[in-house]
Structures are given as structure tokens and as C-alpha cells.
Amino acid sequence: QVELVESGGGSVQAGGSLRLQCTASKNTGSYYLMGWFRQAPGKEREGVASIYTAISTAYYADSVKGRFTITQNSAENTLYLEMNSLKPEDTAMYYCAADSRSHGGYWTSEKIYNYWGQGTQVTVSS
């Protein structure tokens, strides 16, 4: 069985919206940080948003600030990424990640996350 499963990706026109969902195998409170990363073909994976689960403090990449919102529903074992005003450059495979070992370093550092989902594709057309 897998720890994290993403869903909600798809194709949308620029300016549209999508909501990504990450369902964990246990309560989100079991993790210190949960976040979303994305990777476009030929490019490095980058951090999109992250949340400190204990107090719901959120962090965002400058490129998505004001457009994306990360939230959690701990009781439902679920992490969300609401994406609005989508742009073609948002096109990528989006991955859910979780840190169960106590956070350290910058939230954008992949090495602090020890669980990763399989990804869900987001495609934004002009």
C-alpha cells in the first residue's frame, strides 16, 4: 500500500481553476510538514506550497502566491491545493509530499520529505 495518493489533476484553459487532493494513509497530524511539488518535462522539481500541520501555517513559492491555497482536513487524512488563475507555466506533474520525522531546513528542500505520492498531471492551455 502507498502512503500518499494524489487526485484532481486535469486539463484546463488559462485562467481556470483546479483543486488537487492528497489522501494520506493516516491522519495528517501524523506529519510535521505536508506539501506540494511540481515538475515539468526537462525541468527540476520545485516546491509549490507547504503547510505546518500543527498550526496550519502555510508557505508558498513566489510564482503561485496569491493564486494557490494549501489546506488540510486532518480528520479526513486529506491535503488540498486550490489552484486559481492558472497559467500555462503551471503545467507540470504535481506531487504530494510529507515529512513524518520533524521538520528541518527550508520547506522547499525535497530531502526533508520522506513520503511522496505518484503524482497527478496538470495541463494548462493558452
C-alpha positions, 0 to 999 in steps of 0.5 A: 500500500502507498502512503500518499495518493494524489487526485484532481489533476486535469486539463484546463484553459488559462485562467481556470481553476483546479483543486488537487487532493492528497489522501494520506494513509493516516491522519495528517497530524501524523506529519510535521510538514505536508506539501506540494511539488511540481515538475515539468518535462526537462525541468527540476522539481520545485516546491509549490506550497507547504503547510505546518500541520500543527498550526496550519501555517502555510508557505508558498513559492513566489510564482503561485502566491496569491493564486494557490491555497494549501489546506488540510482536513486532518480528520479526513487524512486529506491535503488540498491545493486550490489552484486559481488563475492558472497559467500555462507555466503551471503545467507540470506533474504535481506531487504530494509530499510529507515529512513524518520525522520533524521538520528541518531546513527550508520547506522547499528542500525535497530531502526533508520529505520522506513520503511522496505520492505518484503524482497527478498531471496538470495541463494548462492551455493558452 
